[in-house]
Amino acid sequence: MGWNTSVLFRQDVTADEAVDDLAITDFSGELVGADQATSALKPDALYAAESDGWVQVWNPMMDVVMGWEPTDPANALVVFFSSVSSTYGFTLFTNGERTRHYVYADGVAVEDEGTPLPVEADIALPSWGPDEDFLWSIITAVTGLRYDEELQYRVYPV
């Protein structure tokens, strides 16, 4: 199974604050597991959870978090997975400034801005180039988080 979704990781905010910053305000009252939050099983919602000082807001339709820009000195990471088109990328914000932006399509870097993160040199890439494992290595290096199938996510309809 390939990943086809996007996610915003924000440090030192609550789930409600992170989603509100995306102009979505209504929590449905529903909680779902990681398998639903990180997939397109129900794409018409955002899914937010707090873990170890970070909020992660998953957006299966890739139409809300991809354009997020900080309005304060935030530390954040925006990541998108598109295994259907073999396109993967991330944007890192440090103290509100965009410090790294990297997009791969079909194994070729199509956007490469900012200084590479140290972890990028340490990741063994398959012959086809960066993929989901590459992005999860970036996520873990920046946030300390790993995929947690036990984590429960708040559902915010869009």
Sequence and secondary structure as in RCSB ss.txt:
>XXXX:A:sequence
MGWNTSVLFRQDVTADEAVDDLAITDFSGELVGADQATSALKPDALYAAESDGWVQVWNPMMDVVMGWEPTDPAN
ALVVFFSSVSSTYGFTLFTNGERTRHYVYADGVAVEDEGTPLPVEADIALPSWGPDEDFLWSIITAVTGLRYDEE
LQYRVYPV
>XXXX:A:secstr
   EEEEEEEES  HHHHHHTTT     S EEEHHHHTSSSS SEEEEEEETTEEEEEETTSSSGGG   SSS  
EEEEEEETTTTEEEEEEEETTEEEEEEEEETTEEEEEEE   HHHHH    TT   HHHHHHHHHHHH     TT
 EEEEEE 
